[in-house]
Amino acid sequence: MDLTFVGWIVVGLIAGIVSGIIAGGRTARGVLPSLVIGLIAAVITGWVMTEIVGSDTLTSIWVSALLATVAAIVIRLIIGALSFGD
């Protein structure tokens, strides 16, 4: 089962929501910010896996979601470190 465009949206949404729960803090929450952060993380994960690791495709939605979640947590931590409000 190869991931299609809709599959990557699902992976991004899963990654964004889970990263929001794990990272916590004052980063953007809600469905839309989580989807955007998750999609960015999913695109980065897909690019790294295909270009750097050499994997032709991620066939498991769970492995993709796990790797994208890690990337989304890193993105949320970077956003939290760069926010100057407080």
C-alpha positions as CSV (number, residue, x, y, z in Angstrom):
1,M,0.0,0.0,0.0
2,D,1.7,3.2,-1.2
3,L,0.8,6.4,0.4
4,T,-1.3,8.7,-1.8
5,F,-1.9,12.4,-1.4
6,V,-4.8,11.7,0.9
7,G,-2.6,9.2,2.9
8,W,0.0,12.0,3.4
9,I,-2.8,14.3,4.7
10,V,-3.8,11.6,7.2
11,V,-0.2,11.1,8.2
12,G,0.2,14.9,8.6
13,L,-2.9,15.2,10.7
14,I,-1.9,12.3,12.9
15,A,1.6,13.7,13.3
16,G,0.3,17.3,14.0
17,I,-2.2,16.2,16.7
18,V,0.1,13.8,18.5
19,S,3.0,16.4,18.4
20,G,0.7,19.0,19.9
21,I,-0.2,16.7,22.7
22,I,3.5,15.6,23.4
23,A,5.2,19.0,22.9
24,G,2.6,21.0,24.7
25,G,3.6,24.5,25.6
26,R,2.2,27.6,23.9
27,T,2.7,26.5,20.3
28,A,-0.3,26.7,17.9
29,R,-3.0,24.2,18.6
30,G,-6.2,23.3,16.8
31,V,-7.0,21.3,13.7
32,L,-5.6,23.7,11.1
33,P,-2.3,24.5,12.8
34,S,-1.8,20.8,13.6
35,L,-2.6,19.9,10.0
36,V,-0.1,22.5,8.6
37,I,2.7,21.5,11.0
38,G,2.0,17.8,10.4
39,L,2.0,18.2,6.6
40,I,5.3,20.1,6.8
41,A,6.7,17.3,8.9
42,A,5.3,14.6,6.5
43,V,6.8,16.3,3.5
44,I,10.2,16.6,5.2
45,T,10.0,13.0,6.3
46,G,9.0,11.8,2.9
47,W,11.8,13.8,1.3
48,V,14.4,12.5,3.8
49,M,13.3,8.9,3.3
50,T,13.4,9.0,-0.5
51,E,16.4,11.3,-1.1
52,I,18.7,10.7,1.8
53,V,17.9,7.2,3.0
54,G,17.1,5.9,-0.5
55,S,13.8,4.2,0.4
56,D,11.6,4.3,-2.7
57,T,8.4,4.8,-0.7
58,L,7.1,4.5,2.8
59,T,4.6,1.7,2.6
60,S,3.4,1.7,6.2
61,I,1.1,4.5,7.4
62,W,2.2,3.8,11.0
63,V,5.9,4.1,10.3
64,S,5.3,7.3,8.3
65,A,3.1,8.7,11.1
66,L,5.8,7.9,13.7
67,L,8.6,9.5,11.8
68,A,6.5,12.5,10.8
69,T,5.4,12.9,14.5
70,V,9.1,13.1,15.5
71,A,9.7,15.7,12.9
72,A,6.5,17.6,14.0
73,I,7.7,17.6,17.6
74,V,11.1,19.1,16.4
75,I,9.2,21.7,14.4
76,R,7.0,22.7,17.4
77,L,10.1,22.9,19.6
78,I,11.8,25.2,17.1
79,I,8.6,27.4,16.8
80,G,8.5,27.5,20.6
81,A,12.1,28.6,20.8
82,L,11.7,31.3,18.2
83,S,8.5,32.8,19.6
84,F,9.4,36.1,21.4
85,G,6.0,36.8,22.9
86,D,6.1,36.5,26.9
